[in-house]
Amino acid sequence: VLVSSCAVIVYALMRVKDWVHLTPLRRMMLPLVLVALASVFIVSLGFIYGKPDSVQGYAAHRFAPFYLSIDNFLPKLLADVVFSGHIPIPMAGDWLSSDRPPLQAGLALWQYPWTRGNRDLPYQILATILQLTCLAGLWAYLEASRVSRKAIALILAGTLFSGFTILNSFYSWPKLLPVTFLFITAAYLLTDRYRFVRNDWRVGALIGAAAAFAMLCHGGSAFGIIGVVLTLLLLRRVPSRQFLVAVGIAAILLYLPWSLYQKYYDPPGDRLLKWHLGGMVAAHPEVRFRDLLITNYSNLHLKGVLEYKIANVAALFDSSVFTQ
């Protein structure tokens, strides 16, 4: 993939006859430089005390409370077993390799042929860079929204130096990486750019790929995708048929291999759905998600549902866990 990408870039540059055609490339350089400098800043800040004995545990607790788990290194565990040629079932504890989306593990595999021995540090640096690509996605969305350059600079600075970004880029569970793809989707569909692309099947394929990649990063991306779709309906923005067909084809082609892996190689792959939507924390692969959801919610009355939702919202503002 790396060699092919470089070859395409060289071929494209050789075909350029007028340097005006490189204007889009020059515009892309600023977000690239931003991600590079932000990555240097976060990595340097994270390892300001030197390289620890355990990168995994250090990254989890450098900017966070001590109860954070090994979620930041689960993609590396999957990459390790894939690279070794044997995927154990279950993979870690009672967790299956199919329980969590695989994109960050796949991206980590790119650097495995170039590294040797303990790959914890290379993985940590790469994972941090991947999370910080959300800044490029945010830049793309703000530019498509015709926000002024000064306002863009202020928004990006506020985002980069926030504790949220510092924590979630160094503790690199794949929660910021899908934001990159969601911002790309919003930049085309929720701005004035929509009028110029609504009939372009190529942009439709790009949107489908972005949605699939977001889901392959983290399942929570579904809420962002649903939000974009509902917003389009409220704004009465319905793309052309060829646009929608391209979205569907691209999304299916990219997500289907993972879906087949979950179903046939390491089933059932729905533990997080059972946990977060069905209320079942322990691993019970024999229980069907649909049956669990119907059973648990049918036993709740309206008052119970509302109480659960109020407790969920209250938990977001509970600071006592940080002072224990």
C-alpha positions in Angstrom: 0.0 0.0 0.0 2.8 2.4 0.9 4.7 1.8 -2.3 1.6 2.0 -4.4 0.6 5.3 -2.8 4.1 6.8 -3.5 4.0 5.6 -7.0 0.6 7.3 -7.6 2.0 10.5 -6.2 5.1 10.4 -8.4 3.0 9.6 -11.5 0.6 12.4 -10.8 3.4 14.9 -10.3 5.0 13.8 -13.6 1.8 14.5 -15.5 1.4 18.1 -14.1 2.0 20.6 -16.9 0.7 23.7 -15.0 1.7 24.3 -11.4 -1.8 25.8 -10.8 -3.0 22.2 -10.8 -1.1 21.7 -7.5 -3.2 24.2 -5.6 -5.3 21.5 -3.9 -2.0 19.8 -2.8 -0.7 23.0 -1.4 -4.0 23.5 0.5 -3.6 20.0 2.0 -0.1 20.7 3.2 -1.3 23.0 6.1 -3.5 20.3 7.7 -0.6 17.8 7.2 1.9 20.1 9.0 -0.7 20.7 11.8 -1.1 16.9 12.4 2.7 16.4 12.3 3.4 19.3 14.8 0.5 18.2 17.0 1.8 14.7 17.1 5.3 15.9 18.0 3.8 18.0 20.8 1.6 15.2 22.3 4.3 12.5 22.1 7.0 14.8 23.6 4.6 15.9 26.4 3.7 12.3 27.0 7.3 11.0 27.2 8.8 14.1 28.8 10.0 11.9 31.7 11.6 9.4 29.3 10.6 6.0 28.0 8.9 3.9 30.7 9.3 0.2 31.3 5.7 -0.4 30.3 4.5 1.9 27.5 1.0 0.3 27.7 0.3 1.1 31.3 2.1 4.4 31.2 0.0 5.6 28.2 -3.2 4.7 30.0 -2.4 6.7 33.2 -0.2 9.5 31.9 -3.0 12.0 31.7 -5.8 10.0 33.2 -7.1 8.4 36.4 -5.6 5.1 37.4 -8.7 3.0 36.7 -8.4 3.2 32.9 -7.9 -0.3 31.4 -5.9 -1.6 28.5 -8.3 -0.5 25.8 -5.6 1.6 24.3 -3.5 -1.5 23.4 -6.3 -3.8 22.4 -5.8 -2.9 18.7 -2.1 -3.9 19.1 -3.0 -7.2 20.6 -5.1 -8.0 17.5 -2.3 -6.8 15.2 0.2 -9.0 17.1 -1.9 -12.2 16.7 -2.7 -11.4 13.1 1.0 -10.8 12.3 1.9 -14.1 14.1 -0.5 -16.0 11.9 -2.6 -17.4 14.7 -5.6 -15.7 16.3 -6.6 -17.3 19.6 -10.2 -17.7 20.6 -10.8 -15.9 22.9 -8.0 -13.4 22.2 -7.6 -11.6 25.6 -9.3 -12.9 28.7 -12.9 -13.7 27.7 -12.9 -11.1 24.9 -13.0 -12.2 21.3 -11.0 -10.7 18.5 -14.3 -9.9 16.8 -15.7 -7.9 19.7 -14.0 -4.6 18.7 -13.7 -2.9 15.3 -10.3 -3.6 13.6 -9.2 -0.5 11.6 -6.6 0.8 14.1 -5.1 -2.8 14.3 -5.0 -2.9 10.5 -3.2 0.5 10.3 -0.8 -0.7 13.0 0.1 -3.7 10.9 1.5 -1.4 8.2 4.6 -0.7 10.3 5.2 -4.3 11.5 7.5 -5.3 8.6 9.7 -2.3 9.4 10.0 -2.9 13.1 11.5 -5.6 15.2 11.3 -6.9 18.8 9.0 -5.0 21.2 6.7 -2.8 19.1 4.9 -1.0 22.0 6.7 2.3 21.4 6.2 2.4 17.6 2.6 1.5 18.1 2.1 4.2 20.7 3.5 6.9 18.4 1.5 5.7 15.3 -1.7 5.4 17.3 -1.2 9.0 18.7 -0.7 10.3 15.1 -3.9 8.5 14.0 -6.0 10.0 16.7 -4.7 13.5 15.9 -5.8 13.2 12.3 -9.1 14.4 13.7 -7.6 17.9 13.6 -7.3 17.6 9.8 -10.9 16.5 9.6 -12.0 19.4 11.8 -10.0 21.8 9.5 -11.7 20.3 6.4 -15.2 20.8 7.9 -14.5 24.4 9.1 -13.1 25.3 5.7 -16.0 23.8 3.9 -18.3 25.9 6.2 -16.4 29.0 5.1 -15.2 29.9 8.6 -12.5 32.6 8.6 -8.8 31.6 8.9 -8.5 33.4 12.3 -11.5 31.5 13.7 -10.2 28.2 12.3 -6.8 28.8 14.0 -8.6 29.6 17.3 -10.9 26.6 17.1 -8.0 24.2 16.3 -5.8 25.6 19.1 -8.6 25.2 21.6 -9.2 21.7 20.4 -5.6 20.6 20.5 -4.7 22.1 23.9 -7.9 20.8 25.6 -7.5 18.1 28.2 -9.9 15.9 26.2 -7.7 15.8 23.1 -4.5 15.4 25.1 -5.9 12.5 27.1 -7.6 10.7 24.2 -4.7 11.0 21.7 -2.1 9.7 24.1 -4.4 7.1 25.6 -5.0 6.0 22.1 -8.2 3.9 22.2 -9.7 4.5 18.8 -12.2 7.2 19.7 -10.7 10.2 18.0 -9.7 8.4 14.8 -13.3 7.9 13.6 -14.0 11.6 14.1 -11.8 12.3 11.1 -14.1 10.4 8.8 -17.3 11.8 10.4 -16.0 15.4 9.8 -15.3 14.5 6.2 -18.9 13.3 5.8 -20.2 16.5 7.4 -18.0 18.7 5.3 -19.6 17.4 2.1 -23.2 16.9 3.3 -23.9 19.6 5.9 -22.3 22.6 4.2 -22.9 24.6 1.0 -20.6 22.1 -0.7 -23.6 19.7 -0.8 -25.2 21.6 -3.7 -22.2 20.9 -6.0 -21.6 17.2 -5.1 -25.2 15.8 -4.6 -25.1 14.3 -8.1 -21.5 13.2 -8.1 -21.2 9.4 -7.6 -17.5 9.7 -6.8 -18.2 11.9 -3.8 -20.9 9.4 -2.9 -18.3 6.6 -2.9 -16.1 8.8 -0.7 -18.9 9.3 1.8 -19.7 5.6 1.9 -16.0 4.8 2.5 -15.8 7.4 5.2 -18.8 6.0 7.0 -17.5 2.5 6.7 -14.0 3.5 8.0 -15.7 5.3 10.9 -17.6 2.2 11.9 -14.5 0.1 11.5 -12.8 2.4 14.0 -15.5 2.5 16.6 -19.1 1.3 16.8 -20.1 4.5 18.5 -19.7 6.2 15.1 -23.2 4.9 14.3 -24.7 7.7 16.4 -22.8 10.3 14.4 -23.9 8.7 11.1 -27.5 8.6 12.3 -27.3 12.2 13.3 -26.0 13.2 9.8 -28.8 11.3 8.1 -31.5 12.8 10.4 -30.1 16.3 9.8 -30.2 15.7 6.0 -33.8 14.7 6.3 -34.7 17.8 8.4 -32.9 20.0 5.9 -34.7 18.2 3.0 -31.3 17.3 1.4 -31.8 14.1 -0.6 -28.8 13.3 -2.8 -29.3 11.8 -6.3 -29.9 8.1 -6.9 -26.4 7.5 -8.3 -24.9 9.3 -5.2 -26.9 7.1 -2.8 -26.0 3.9 -4.8 -22.3 4.8 -4.7 -22.6 5.4 -0.9 -24.2 2.0 -0.4 -21.7 0.1 -2.6 -18.6 1.6 -1.1 -19.8 1.1 2.5 -20.9 -2.5 1.9 -17.7 -3.5 0.1 -15.5 -2.0 2.9 -17.5 -3.3 5.9 -18.6 -6.7 4.6 -15.2 -8.5 5.2 -15.3 -7.5 8.9 -19.0 -8.6 9.1 -18.2 -12.0 7.6 -15.2 -12.3 10.0 -17.5 -11.7 12.9 -20.1 -14.1 11.7 -18.0 -17.1 10.5 -14.5 -16.9 12.0 -14.9 -15.6 15.5 -18.7 -15.3 16.2 -20.8 -13.7 17.5 -18.8 -10.4 17.8 -21.6 -8.5 19.5 -20.5 -8.3 23.1 -20.3 -4.5 23.1 -23.9 -4.2 21.8 -25.1 -6.6 24.5 -23.3 -4.6 27.1 -24.1 -1.1 26.1 -27.6 -1.6 24.7 -28.7 -4.8 26.3 -27.2 -4.4 29.8 -25.3 -7.7 29.8 -21.7 -7.1 31.0 -20.4 -10.6 31.1 -19.6 -12.6 28.0 -22.5 -14.8 26.9 -21.9 -15.6 23.2 -24.7 -18.1 23.2 -27.3 -15.4 23.9 -28.7 -13.6 20.8 -28.5 -9.8 20.9 -32.0 -9.4 19.6 -33.5 -11.7 22.2 -31.6 -10.0 25.0 -32.7 -6.5 23.9 -36.4 -7.5 23.6 -36.4 -9.4 27.0 -34.6 -6.7 29.0 -36.5 -3.7 27.6 -39.9 -5.5 27.8 -39.4 -6.0 31.5 -38.9 -2.2 32.0 -41.8 0.2 32.5 -41.6 3.8 31.2 -40.5 5.2 34.6 -37.6 2.7 34.8 -36.4 3.6 31.3 -36.5 7.4 32.2 -34.6 6.7 35.5 -31.9 4.9 33.6 -31.5 7.7 31.1 -31.4 10.3 33.8 -28.7 8.3 35.6 -26.7 8.1 32.4 -26.7 11.8 31.9 -25.9 12.5 35.6 -22.8 10.2 35.3 -21.4 12.5 32.6 -21.1 15.3 35.2 -20.0 13.2 38.2 -16.6 14.3 39.2 -16.3 12.2 42.4 -14.6 9.4 40.5 -11.6 11.7 39.9 -11.1 12.4 43.6 -11.3 8.9 45.0 
